[in-house]
């Protein structure tokens, strides 16, 4: 899943080396925390959050039921 997130985000940013994805697995959910270079933050969020929503939709759809857990994508400031 981390590789999928990086593959989606990499073409959108100017600083692909600054992409970092962390996984936080809990009992009923798996959360991936995406952080990018501060200058790329607007590109990842998009107008009215549309790009961020699209990325989240792709990730949750691709994950399906990840070992019976919900999958979330958080975008860090």
PDB file of N, CA, C and O in Angstrom:
ATOM      1  N   UNK A   1       0.825  -1.189   0.000  1.00  0.00           N
ATOM      2  CA  UNK A   1       0.000   0.000   0.000  1.00  0.00           C
ATOM      3  C   UNK A   1       0.874   1.258   0.000  1.00  0.00           C
ATOM      4  O   UNK A   1       0.543   2.248  -0.654  1.00  0.00           O
ATOM      5  N   UNK A   2       1.977   1.216   0.728  1.00  0.00           N
ATOM      6  CA  UNK A   2       2.875   2.372   0.759  1.00  0.00           C
ATOM      7  C   UNK A   2       3.412   2.670  -0.635  1.00  0.00           C
ATOM      8  O   UNK A   2       3.521   3.832  -1.026  1.00  0.00           O
ATOM      9  N   UNK A   3       3.746   1.628  -1.380  1.00  0.00           N
ATOM     10  CA  UNK A   3       4.263   1.817  -2.739  1.00  0.00           C
ATOM     11  C   UNK A   3       3.193   2.407  -3.644  1.00  0.00           C
ATOM     12  O   UNK A   3       3.508   3.238  -4.496  1.00  0.00           O
ATOM     13  N   UNK A   4       1.947   2.005  -3.485  1.00  0.00           N
ATOM     14  CA  UNK A   4       0.845   2.563  -4.269  1.00  0.00           C
ATOM     15  C   UNK A   4       0.706   4.052  -4.000  1.00  0.00           C
ATOM     16  O   UNK A   4       0.550   4.838  -4.934  1.00  0.00           O
ATOM     17  N   UNK A   5       0.760   4.446  -2.743  1.00  0.00           N
ATOM     18  CA  UNK A   5       0.634   5.858  -2.382  1.00  0.00           C
ATOM     19  C   UNK A   5       1.772   6.665  -3.009  1.00  0.00           C
ATOM     20  O   UNK A   5       1.543   7.735  -3.573  1.00  0.00           O
ATOM     21  N   UNK A   6       2.994   6.149  -2.909  1.00  0.00           N
ATOM     22  CA  UNK A   6       4.145   6.850  -3.495  1.00  0.00           C
ATOM     23  C   UNK A   6       4.018   6.942  -5.014  1.00  0.00           C
ATOM     24  O   UNK A   6       4.374   7.963  -5.602  1.00  0.00           O
ATOM     25  N   UNK A   7       3.517   5.889  -5.649  1.00  0.00           N
ATOM     26  CA  UNK A   7       3.349   5.887  -7.095  1.00  0.00           C
ATOM     27  C   UNK A   7       2.324   6.928  -7.537  1.00  0.00           C
ATOM     28  O   UNK A   7       2.499   7.567  -8.575  1.00  0.00           O
ATOM     29  N   UNK A   8       1.270   7.103  -6.769  1.00  0.00           N
ATOM     30  CA  UNK A   8       0.250   8.096  -7.094  1.00  0.00           C
ATOM     31  C   UNK A   8       0.773   9.510  -6.887  1.00  0.00           C
ATOM     32  O   UNK A   8       0.530  10.390  -7.712  1.00  0.00           O
ATOM     33  N   UNK A   9       1.483   9.730  -5.797  1.00  0.00           N
ATOM     34  CA  UNK A   9       1.889  11.081  -5.396  1.00  0.00           C
ATOM     35  C   UNK A   9       3.109  11.586  -6.170  1.00  0.00           C
ATOM     36  O   UNK A   9       3.209  12.781  -6.446  1.00  0.00           O
ATOM     37  N   UNK A  10       4.024  10.703  -6.518  1.00  0.00           N
ATOM     38  CA  UNK A  10       5.293  11.100  -7.134  1.00  0.00           C
ATOM     39  C   UNK A  10       5.148  12.025  -8.352  1.00  0.00           C
ATOM     40  O   UNK A  10       5.859  13.027  -8.423  1.00  0.00           O
ATOM     41  N   UNK A  11       4.258  11.733  -9.313  1.00  0.00           N
ATOM     42  CA  UNK A  11       4.144  12.633 -10.471  1.00  0.00           C
ATOM     43  C   UNK A  11       3.527  13.998 -10.150  1.00  0.00           C
ATOM     44  O   UNK A  11       3.603  14.917 -10.965  1.00  0.00           O
ATOM     45  N   UNK A  12       2.924  14.135  -8.982  1.00  0.00           N
ATOM     46  CA  UNK A  12       2.243  15.376  -8.626  1.00  0.00           C
ATOM     47  C   UNK A  12       3.148  16.409  -7.965  1.00  0.00           C
ATOM     48  O   UNK A  12       2.797  17.587  -7.904  1.00  0.00           O
ATOM     49  N   UNK A  13       4.298  15.986  -7.473  1.00  0.00           N
ATOM     50  CA  UNK A  13       5.131  16.861  -6.655  1.00  0.00           C
ATOM     51  C   UNK A  13       6.421  17.277  -7.368  1.00  0.00           C
ATOM     52  O   UNK A  13       6.855  16.640  -8.329  1.00  0.00           O
ATOM     53  N   UNK A  14       7.017  18.357  -6.874  1.00  0.00           N
ATOM     54  CA  UNK A  14       8.306  18.827  -7.390  1.00  0.00           C
ATOM     55  C   UNK A  14       9.481  18.203  -6.651  1.00  0.00           C
ATOM     56  O   UNK A  14      10.597  18.167  -7.170  1.00  0.00           O
ATOM     57  N   UNK A  15       9.233  17.710  -5.437  1.00  0.00           N
ATOM     58  CA  UNK A  15      10.289  17.117  -4.607  1.00  0.00           C
ATOM     59  C   UNK A  15       9.933  15.670  -4.258  1.00  0.00           C
ATOM     60  O   UNK A  15       9.545  15.387  -3.125  1.00  0.00           O
ATOM     61  N   UNK A  16      10.062  14.744  -5.230  1.00  0.00           N
ATOM     62  CA  UNK A  16       9.665  13.359  -4.961  1.00  0.00           C
ATOM     63  C   UNK A  16      10.522  12.671  -3.892  1.00  0.00           C
ATOM     64  O   UNK A  16      10.077  11.706  -3.272  1.00  0.00           O
ATOM     65  N   UNK A  17      11.733  13.157  -3.676  1.00  0.00           N
ATOM     66  CA  UNK A  17      12.582  12.544  -2.651  1.00  0.00           C
ATOM     67  C   UNK A  17      12.081  12.843  -1.240  1.00  0.00           C
ATOM     68  O   UNK A  17      12.502  12.191  -0.284  1.00  0.00           O
ATOM     69  N   UNK A  18      11.184  13.822  -1.099  1.00  0.00           N
ATOM     70  CA  UNK A  18      10.667  14.198   0.217  1.00  0.00           C
ATOM     71  C   UNK A  18       9.379  13.452   0.585  1.00  0.00           C
ATOM     72  O   UNK A  18       8.817  13.685   1.655  1.00  0.00           O
ATOM     73  N   UNK A  19       8.911  12.566  -0.283  1.00  0.00           N
ATOM     74  CA  UNK A  19       7.700  11.802   0.004  1.00  0.00           C
ATOM     75  C   UNK A  19       8.022  10.767   1.081  1.00  0.00           C
ATOM     76  O   UNK A  19       8.986  10.009   0.970  1.00  0.00           O
ATOM     77  N   UNK A  20       7.202  10.753   2.110  1.00  0.00           N
ATOM     78  CA  UNK A  20       7.400   9.798   3.204  1.00  0.00           C
ATOM     79  C   UNK A  20       6.040   9.254   3.626  1.00  0.00           C
ATOM     80  O   UNK A  20       5.104  10.017   3.866  1.00  0.00           O
ATOM     81  N   UNK A  21       5.937   7.936   3.713  1.00  0.00           N
ATOM     82  CA  UNK A  21       4.692   7.284   4.115  1.00  0.00           C
ATOM     83  C   UNK A  21       4.967   6.421   5.336  1.00  0.00           C
ATOM     84  O   UNK A  21       5.869   5.583   5.331  1.00  0.00           O
ATOM     85  N   UNK A  22       4.175   6.639   6.385  1.00  0.00           N
ATOM     86  CA  UNK A  22       4.269   5.853   7.614  1.00  0.00           C
ATOM     87  C   UNK A  22       3.008   5.035   7.779  1.00  0.00           C
ATOM     88  O   UNK A  22       1.920   5.489   7.426  1.00  0.00           O
ATOM     89  N   UNK A  23       3.143   3.845   8.306  1.00  0.00           N
ATOM     90  CA  UNK A  23       1.990   2.992   8.554  1.00  0.00           C
ATOM     91  C   UNK A  23       1.761   2.886  10.052  1.00  0.00           C
ATOM     92  O   UNK A  23       2.694   2.645  10.818  1.00  0.00           O
ATOM     93  N   UNK A  24       0.513   3.069  10.464  1.00  0.00           N
ATOM     94  CA  UNK A  24       0.130   2.928  11.868  1.00  0.00           C
ATOM     95  C   UNK A  24      -1.025   1.939  11.929  1.00  0.00           C
ATOM     96  O   UNK A  24      -2.153   2.271  11.564  1.00  0.00           O
ATOM     97  N   UNK A  25      -0.746   0.730  12.388  1.00  0.00           N
ATOM     98  CA  UNK A  25      -1.768  -0.318  12.423  1.00  0.00           C
ATOM     99  C   UNK A  25      -2.305  -0.457  13.838  1.00  0.00           C
ATOM    100  O   UNK A  25      -1.546  -0.618  14.793  1.00  0.00           O
ATOM    101  N   UNK A  26      -3.626  -0.394  13.956  1.00  0.00           N
ATOM    102  CA  UNK A  26      -4.293  -0.561  15.238  1.00  0.00           C
ATOM    103  C   UNK A  26      -5.243  -1.747  15.137  1.00  0.00           C
ATOM    104  O   UNK A  26      -5.252  -2.445  14.123  1.00  0.00           O
ATOM    105  N   UNK A  27      -6.029  -1.981  16.157  1.00  0.00           N
ATOM    106  CA  UNK A  27      -6.861  -3.182  16.186  1.00  0.00           C
ATOM    107  C   UNK A  27      -7.899  -3.229  15.075  1.00  0.00           C
ATOM    108  O   UNK A  27      -8.142  -4.298  14.514  1.00  0.00           O
ATOM    109  N   UNK A  28      -8.513  -2.111  14.745  1.00  0.00           N
ATOM    110  CA  UNK A  28      -9.575  -2.133  13.747  1.00  0.00           C
ATOM    111  C   UNK A  28      -9.322  -1.222  12.556  1.00  0.00           C
ATOM    112  O   UNK A  28     -10.216  -1.025  11.733  1.00  0.00           O
ATOM    113  N   UNK A  29      -8.117  -0.660  12.448  1.00  0.00           N
ATOM    114  CA  UNK A  29      -7.821   0.228  11.338  1.00  0.00           C
ATOM    115  C   UNK A  29      -6.333   0.261  11.026  1.00  0.00           C
ATOM    116  O   UNK A  29      -5.486  -0.001  11.879  1.00  0.00           O
ATOM    117  N   UNK A  30      -6.044   0.596   9.762  1.00  0.00           N
ATOM    118  CA  UNK A  30      -4.671   0.816   9.332  1.00  0.00           C
ATOM    119  C   UNK A  30      -4.632   2.219   8.762  1.00  0.00           C
ATOM    120  O   UNK A  30      -5.349   2.525   7.809  1.00  0.00           O
ATOM    121  N   UNK A  31      -3.804   3.072   9.336  1.00  0.00           N
ATOM    122  CA  UNK A  31      -3.699   4.450   8.879  1.00  0.00           C
ATOM    123  C   UNK A  31      -2.325   4.665   8.247  1.00  0.00           C
ATOM    124  O   UNK A  31      -1.296   4.307   8.822  1.00  0.00           O
ATOM    125  N   UNK A  32      -2.332   5.249   7.069  1.00  0.00           N
ATOM    126  CA  UNK A  32      -1.092   5.617   6.401  1.00  0.00           C
ATOM    127  C   UNK A  32      -0.977   7.128   6.482  1.00  0.00           C
ATOM    128  O   UNK A  32      -1.915   7.850   6.143  1.00  0.00           O
ATOM    129  N   UNK A  33       0.173   7.601   6.932  1.00  0.00           N
ATOM    130  CA  UNK A  33       0.401   9.036   7.081  1.00  0.00           C
ATOM    131  C   UNK A  33       1.360   9.480   5.981  1.00  0.00           C
ATOM    132  O   UNK A  33       2.510   9.042   5.931  1.00  0.00           O
ATOM    133  N   UNK A  34       0.880  10.345   5.110  1.00  0.00           N
ATOM    134  CA  UNK A  34       1.657  10.843   3.987  1.00  0.00           C
ATOM    135  C   UNK A  34       2.208  12.224   4.325  1.00  0.00           C
ATOM    136  O   UNK A  34       1.467  13.111   4.750  1.00  0.00           O
ATOM    137  N   UNK A  35       3.512  12.395   4.135  1.00  0.00           N
ATOM    138  CA  UNK A  35       4.101  13.721   4.291  1.00  0.00           C
ATOM    139  C   UNK A  35       4.935  14.022   3.050  1.00  0.00           C
ATOM    140  O   UNK A  35       5.614  13.151   2.506  1.00  0.00           O
ATOM    141  N   UNK A  36       4.864  15.269   2.622  1.00  0.00           N
ATOM    142  CA  UNK A  36       5.588  15.729   1.443  1.00  0.00           C
ATOM    143  C   UNK A  36       6.293  17.031   1.790  1.00  0.00           C
ATOM    144  O   UNK A  36       6.104  17.581   2.875  1.00  0.00           O
ATOM    145  N   UNK A  37       7.098  17.515   0.869  1.00  0.00           N
ATOM    146  CA  UNK A  37       7.780  18.796   1.042  1.00  0.00           C
ATOM    147  C   UNK A  37       6.713  19.880   1.232  1.00  0.00           C
ATOM    148  O   UNK A  37       5.662  19.827   0.593  1.00  0.00           O
ATOM    149  N   UNK A  38       6.972  20.860   2.104  1.00  0.00           N
ATOM    150  CA  UNK A  38       5.967  21.908   2.352  1.00  0.00           C
ATOM    151  C   UNK A  38       5.501  22.647   1.089  1.00  0.00           C
ATOM    152  O   UNK A  38       4.342  23.053   1.009  1.00  0.00           O
ATOM    153  N   UNK A  39       6.379  22.823   0.114  1.00  0.00           N
ATOM    154  CA  UNK A  39       5.985  23.511  -1.112  1.00  0.00           C
ATOM    155  C   UNK A  39       5.044  22.671  -1.983  1.00  0.00           C
ATOM    156  O   UNK A  39       4.333  23.210  -2.831  1.00  0.00           O
ATOM    157  N   UNK A  40       5.040  21.362  -1.772  1.00  0.00           N
ATOM    158  CA  UNK A  40       4.187  20.466  -2.555  1.00  0.00           C
ATOM    159  C   UNK A  40       2.831  20.214  -1.899  1.00  0.00           C
ATOM    160  O   UNK A  40       1.978  19.550  -2.487  1.00  0.00           O
ATOM    161  N   UNK A  41       2.626  20.726  -0.715  1.00  0.00           N
ATOM    162  CA  UNK A  41       1.399  20.444   0.021  1.00  0.00           C
ATOM    163  C   UNK A  41       0.142  20.878  -0.741  1.00  0.00           C
ATOM    164  O   UNK A  41      -0.851  20.151  -0.757  1.00  0.00           O
ATOM    165  N   UNK A  42       0.177  22.024  -1.355  1.00  0.00           N
ATOM    166  CA  UNK A  42      -0.981  22.512  -2.109  1.00  0.00           C
ATOM    167  C   UNK A  42      -1.309  21.627  -3.301  1.00  0.00           C
ATOM    168  O   UNK A  42      -2.477  21.460  -3.653  1.00  0.00           O
ATOM    169  N   UNK A  43      -0.292  21.066  -3.913  1.00  0.00           N
ATOM    170  CA  UNK A  43      -0.510  20.184  -5.070  1.00  0.00           C
ATOM    171  C   UNK A  43      -1.166  18.880  -4.645  1.00  0.00           C
ATOM    172  O   UNK A  43      -1.968  18.319  -5.391  1.00  0.00           O
ATOM    173  N   UNK A  44      -0.838  18.397  -3.469  1.00  0.00           N
ATOM    174  CA  UNK A  44      -1.406  17.153  -2.973  1.00  0.00           C
ATOM    175  C   UNK A  44      -2.845  17.361  -2.498  1.00  0.00           C
ATOM    176  O   UNK A  44      -3.693  16.487  -2.684  1.00  0.00           O
ATOM    177  N   UNK A  45      -3.117  18.499  -1.896  1.00  0.00           N
ATOM    178  CA  UNK A  45      -4.470  18.767  -1.412  1.00  0.00           C
ATOM    179  C   UNK A  45      -5.385  19.166  -2.575  1.00  0.00           C
ATOM    180  O   UNK A  45      -6.513  18.681  -2.664  1.00  0.00           O
ATOM    181  N   UNK A  46      -4.913  20.039  -3.463  1.00  0.00           N
ATOM    182  CA  UNK A  46      -5.706  20.453  -4.610  1.00  0.00           C
ATOM    183  C   UNK A  46      -6.781  21.455  -4.232  1.00  0.00           C
ATOM    184  O   UNK A  46      -6.978  21.766  -3.057  1.00  0.00           O
ATOM    185  N   UNK A  47      -7.465  21.950  -5.234  1.00  0.00           N
ATOM    186  CA  UNK A  47      -8.535  22.919  -4.987  1.00  0.00           C
ATOM    187  C   UNK A  47      -9.675  22.244  -4.246  1.00  0.00           C
ATOM    188  O   UNK A  47     -10.196  21.217  -4.681  1.00  0.00           O
ATOM    189  N   UNK A  48     -10.049  22.827  -3.135  1.00  0.00           N
ATOM    190  CA  UNK A  48     -11.127  22.341  -2.278  1.00  0.00           C
ATOM    191  C   UNK A  48     -10.910  20.888  -1.858  1.00  0.00           C
ATOM    192  O   UNK A  48     -11.873  20.183  -1.557  1.00  0.00           O
ATOM    193  N   UNK A  49      -9.660  20.435  -1.833  1.00  0.00           N
ATOM    194  CA  UNK A  49      -9.328  19.097  -1.364  1.00  0.00           C
ATOM    195  C   UNK A  49      -9.651  17.983  -2.340  1.00  0.00           C
ATOM    196  O   UNK A  49      -9.705  16.816  -1.951  1.00  0.00           O
ATOM    197  N   UNK A  50      -9.866  18.322  -3.591  1.00  0.00           N
ATOM    198  CA  UNK A  50     -10.287  17.305  -4.569  1.00  0.00           C
ATOM    199  C   UNK A  50      -9.200  16.277  -4.862  1.00  0.00           C
ATOM    200  O   UNK A  50      -9.497  15.090  -4.992  1.00  0.00           O
ATOM    201  N   UNK A  51      -7.951  16.711  -4.967  1.00  0.00           N
ATOM    202  CA  UNK A  51      -6.863  15.765  -5.238  1.00  0.00           C
ATOM    203  C   UNK A  51      -6.684  14.830  -4.044  1.00  0.00           C
ATOM    204  O   UNK A  51      -6.521  13.622  -4.216  1.00  0.00           O
ATOM    205  N   UNK A  52      -6.713  15.386  -2.840  1.00  0.00           N
ATOM    206  CA  UNK A  52      -6.578  14.563  -1.634  1.00  0.00           C
ATOM    207  C   UNK A  52      -7.719  13.552  -1.538  1.00  0.00           C
ATOM    208  O   UNK A  52      -7.492  12.393  -1.189  1.00  0.00           O
ATOM    209  N   UNK A  53      -8.931  13.977  -1.842  1.00  0.00           N
ATOM    210  CA  UNK A  53     -10.074  13.065  -1.817  1.00  0.00           C
ATOM    211  C   UNK A  53      -9.910  11.946  -2.841  1.00  0.00           C
ATOM    212  O   UNK A  53     -10.233  10.792  -2.563  1.00  0.00           O
ATOM    213  N   UNK A  54      -9.408  12.290  -4.023  1.00  0.00           N
ATOM    214  CA  UNK A  54      -9.205  11.281  -5.070  1.00  0.00           C
ATOM    215  C   UNK A  54      -8.150  10.262  -4.652  1.00  0.00           C
ATOM    216  O   UNK A  54      -8.318   9.062  -4.867  1.00  0.00           O
ATOM    217  N   UNK A  55      -7.064  10.746  -4.054  1.00  0.00           N
ATOM    218  CA  UNK A  55      -6.012   9.832  -3.590  1.00  0.00           C
ATOM    219  C   UNK A  55      -6.573   8.900  -2.511  1.00  0.00           C
ATOM    220  O   UNK A  55      -6.318   7.696  -2.533  1.00  0.00           O
ATOM    221  N   UNK A  56      -7.332   9.458  -1.573  1.00  0.00           N
ATOM    222  CA  UNK A  56      -7.925   8.645  -0.505  1.00  0.00           C
ATOM    223  C   UNK A  56      -8.881   7.594  -1.081  1.00  0.00           C
ATOM    224  O   UNK A  56      -8.904   6.452  -0.622  1.00  0.00           O
ATOM    225  N   UNK A  57      -9.662   7.983  -2.078  1.00  0.00           N
ATOM    226  CA  UNK A  57     -10.599   7.042  -2.698  1.00  0.00           C
ATOM    227  C   UNK A  57      -9.866   5.883  -3.343  1.00  0.00           C
ATOM    228  O   UNK A  57     -10.271   4.730  -3.196  1.00  0.00           O
ATOM    229  N   UNK A  58      -8.782   6.181  -4.063  1.00  0.00           N
ATOM    230  CA  UNK A  58      -8.008   5.125  -4.716  1.00  0.00           C
ATOM    231  C   UNK A  58      -7.396   4.186  -3.680  1.00  0.00           C
ATOM    232  O   UNK A  58      -7.437   2.966  -3.838  1.00  0.00           O
ATOM    233  N   UNK A  59      -6.836   4.752  -2.634  1.00  0.00           N
ATOM    234  CA  UNK A  59      -6.176   3.934  -1.612  1.00  0.00           C
ATOM    235  C   UNK A  59      -7.184   3.042  -0.890  1.00  0.00           C
ATOM    236  O   UNK A  59      -6.926   1.853  -0.704  1.00  0.00           O
ATOM    237  N   UNK A  60      -8.318   3.591  -0.482  1.00  0.00           N
ATOM    238  CA  UNK A  60      -9.296   2.771   0.236  1.00  0.00           C
ATOM    239  C   UNK A  60      -9.915   1.722  -0.683  1.00  0.00           C
ATOM    240  O   UNK A  60     -10.222   0.620  -0.230  1.00  0.00           O
ATOM    241  N   UNK A  61     -10.103   2.039  -1.951  1.00  0.00           N
ATOM    242  CA  UNK A  61     -10.647   1.059  -2.897  1.00  0.00           C
ATOM    243  C   UNK A  61      -9.651  -0.060  -3.162  1.00  0.00           C
ATOM    244  O   UNK A  61     -10.027  -1.231  -3.213  1.00  0.00           O
ATOM    245  N   UNK A  62      -8.394   0.292  -3.328  1.00  0.00           N
ATOM    246  CA  UNK A  62      -7.361  -0.707  -3.597  1.00  0.00           C
ATOM    247  C   UNK A  62      -7.155  -1.612  -2.388  1.00  0.00           C
ATOM    248  O   UNK A  62      -6.858  -2.797  -2.538  1.00  0.00           O
ATOM    249  N   UNK A  63      -7.311  -1.055  -1.196  1.00  0.00           N
ATOM    250  CA  UNK A  63      -7.098  -1.836   0.019  1.00  0.00           C
ATOM    251  C   UNK A  63      -8.238  -2.811   0.264  1.00  0.00           C
ATOM    252  O   UNK A  63      -8.033  -3.892   0.816  1.00  0.00           O
ATOM    253  N   UNK A  64      -9.439  -2.423  -0.148  1.00  0.00           N
ATOM    254  CA  UNK A  64     -10.589  -3.282   0.141  1.00  0.00           C
ATOM    255  C   UNK A  64     -10.711  -3.477   1.634  1.00  0.00           C
ATOM    256  O   UNK A  64     -10.752  -2.508   2.391  1.00  0.00           O
ATOM    257  N   UNK A  65     -10.769  -4.700   2.053  1.00  0.00           N
ATOM    258  CA  UNK A  65     -10.770  -5.009   3.476  1.00  0.00           C
ATOM    259  C   UNK A  65      -9.391  -5.556   3.808  1.00  0.00           C
ATOM    260  O   UNK A  65      -9.106  -6.732   3.581  1.00  0.00           O
ATOM    261  N   UNK A  66      -8.567  -4.721   4.328  1.00  0.00           N
ATOM    262  CA  UNK A  66      -7.176  -5.050   4.642  1.00  0.00           C
ATOM    263  C   UNK A  66      -7.141  -5.880   5.917  1.00  0.00           C
ATOM    264  O   UNK A  66      -7.025  -5.333   7.014  1.00  0.00           O
ATOM    265  N   UNK A  67      -7.240  -7.202   5.775  1.00  0.00           N
ATOM    266  CA  UNK A  67      -7.280  -8.129   6.913  1.00  0.00           C
ATOM    267  C   UNK A  67      -8.399  -7.764   7.892  1.00  0.00           C
ATOM    268  O   UNK A  67      -8.232  -7.853   9.109  1.00  0.00           O
ATOM    269  N   UNK A  68      -9.544  -7.351   7.333  1.00  0.00           N
ATOM    270  CA  UNK A  68     -10.684  -7.013   8.179  1.00  0.00           C
ATOM    271  C   UNK A  68     -10.589  -5.655   8.843  1.00  0.00           C
ATOM    272  O   UNK A  68     -11.350  -5.363   9.765  1.00  0.00           O
ATOM    273  N   UNK A  69      -9.671  -4.823   8.390  1.00  0.00           N
ATOM    274  CA  UNK A  69      -9.480  -3.505   8.990  1.00  0.00           C
ATOM    275  C   UNK A  69      -9.759  -2.416   7.968  1.00  0.00           C
ATOM    276  O   UNK A  69      -9.538  -2.608   6.772  1.00  0.00           O
ATOM    277  N   UNK A  70     -10.238  -1.283   8.433  1.00  0.00           N
ATOM    278  CA  UNK A  70     -10.455  -0.131   7.562  1.00  0.00           C
ATOM    279  C   UNK A  70      -9.113   0.537   7.287  1.00  0.00           C
ATOM    280  O   UNK A  70      -8.229   0.550   8.144  1.00  0.00           O
ATOM    281  N   UNK A  71      -8.969   1.088   6.089  1.00  0.00           N
ATOM    282  CA  UNK A  71      -7.719   1.738   5.699  1.00  0.00           C
ATOM    283  C   UNK A  71      -7.982   3.228   5.529  1.00  0.00           C
ATOM    284  O   UNK A  71      -8.942   3.627   4.870  1.00  0.00           O
ATOM    285  N   UNK A  72      -7.123   4.045   6.126  1.00  0.00           N
ATOM    286  CA  UNK A  72      -7.236   5.499   6.061  1.00  0.00           C
ATOM    287  C   UNK A  72      -5.939   6.102   5.572  1.00  0.00           C
ATOM    288  O   UNK A  72      -4.863   5.542   5.781  1.00  0.00           O
ATOM    289  N   UNK A  73      -6.045   7.251   4.916  1.00  0.00           N
ATOM    290  CA  UNK A  73      -4.864   7.999   4.494  1.00  0.00           C
ATOM    291  C   UNK A  73      -4.944   9.380   5.104  1.00  0.00           C
ATOM    292  O   UNK A  73      -5.883  10.132   4.840  1.00  0.00           O
ATOM    293  N   UNK A  74      -3.964   9.712   5.915  1.00  0.00           N
ATOM    294  CA  UNK A  74      -3.869  11.040   6.534  1.00  0.00           C
ATOM    295  C   UNK A  74      -2.744  11.795   5.839  1.00  0.00           C
ATOM    296  O   UNK A  74      -1.682  11.236   5.568  1.00  0.00           O
ATOM    297  N   UNK A  75      -2.985  13.052   5.559  1.00  0.00           N
ATOM    298  CA  UNK A  75      -1.970  13.891   4.934  1.00  0.00           C
ATOM    299  C   UNK A  75      -1.449  14.853   5.993  1.00  0.00           C
ATOM    300  O   UNK A  75      -2.190  15.691   6.508  1.00  0.00           O
ATOM    301  N   UNK A  76      -0.170  14.720   6.309  1.00  0.00           N
ATOM    302  CA  UNK A  76       0.437  15.521   7.378  1.00  0.00           C
ATOM    303  C   UNK A  76       0.822  16.889   6.872  1.00  0.00           C
ATOM    304  O   UNK A  76       1.168  17.065   5.704  1.00  0.00           O
ATOM    305  N   UNK A  77       0.757  17.858   7.771  1.00  0.00           N
ATOM    306  CA  UNK A  77       1.163  19.227   7.440  1.00  0.00           C
ATOM    307  C   UNK A  77       2.659  19.352   7.422  1.00  0.00           C
ATOM    308  O   UNK A  77       3.185  20.434   7.163  1.00  0.00           O
TER     309      UNK A  77
END
